[in-house]
């Protein structure tokens, strides 16, 4: 599943073959066909991998003591992936866009569910900060990430991620604080 997610991210759904995934996983092609009968099954596996990775990532971030630290650490992780983003874009975002262009399958909705998991987690952090309108704040933050990933990829410039990540950290730090460690707006 990890190999499928990686290869689909790097090559896109249409250009990826089951043989490509078998090669990346270091297994015979027949093994891949045994578990995944179609390319769509591989795409579903890749989406499950993205979802699992996101759950693992947010689980680690949840160990940080405050929602603001969690959000800033998330931005730091995004910036840490700047070279990958500059080369291939956001793994889930690019897959969602590509799947949306396909006529069949409904997997575009599945990709949207993975993005929704991230939005929900980010929204929860803003809610814990005591901020009003946490859903729109989450859209702002995740939308900024998707935008900076897209621009870094289109321009093949990882420094876009660095600059925009710094801007997002300043934005997070500027959110209203009532002096008790809770931020109110």
Residue, then its C-alpha position, 0 to 999 in steps of 0.5 A: x500500500x505504501x508503494x502504491x501511494x508513493x508511485x501514484x503520487x509521483x507518476x499519477x494514476x493514469x501513468x502508473x501501472x501495476x508493474x510500476x507498483x510491484x517494482x517499487x514494492x520489490x515484489x513480483x507483479x503477480x503478488x500485486x495482482x493477487x491483492x489488488x485486481x484492478x488499478x482502482x483497487x490500488x488507488x483505494x489502497x493508496x487512499x487508505x494509506x494516506x488516511x492511515x498516515x494522516x491518523x498517525x501524524x495527527x496522533x503524534x501531533x496530539x501529544x503536544x501540549x497545546x492546540x497552537x503548538x500542534x498547528x504550528x508543528x503541522x505547518x512545520x511538517x508541511x514545510x519539511x516536505x517542501x522538496x517532495x511538494x515542489x516535485x509532486x505536489x500534495x499527495x492527497x490533493x494531487x490525487x483528489x484533483x486527478x481522480x476528479x477528472x475520471x468519469x467513473x468510480x467515485x474515488x474522487x469522493x474518497x480522496x475528499x474524505x481524506x482531506x476532510x479528516x485533515x480539516x476536521x482535525x485542524x478545526x478541532x485545534x482551533x475550537x480548543x483554542x476557543x476561537x470562533x468560526x473554527x471551520x473557516x479557520x481550518x479551511x484557511x489553513x488547509x487551503x493555504x497548504x494546498x495552495x502553497x503545495x500547488x504553487x511550489x509544484x507548478x513553479x518547482x520552487x520548494x522555497x515557496x513552502x518555506x516562505x508561506x509556512x513562515x507566513x502561516x506561523x505568523x498568522x497562527x501567532x497573531x490569532x487573538x489571545x485572552x491572556x489565559x492561554x486561550x485564544x478568542x476572537 
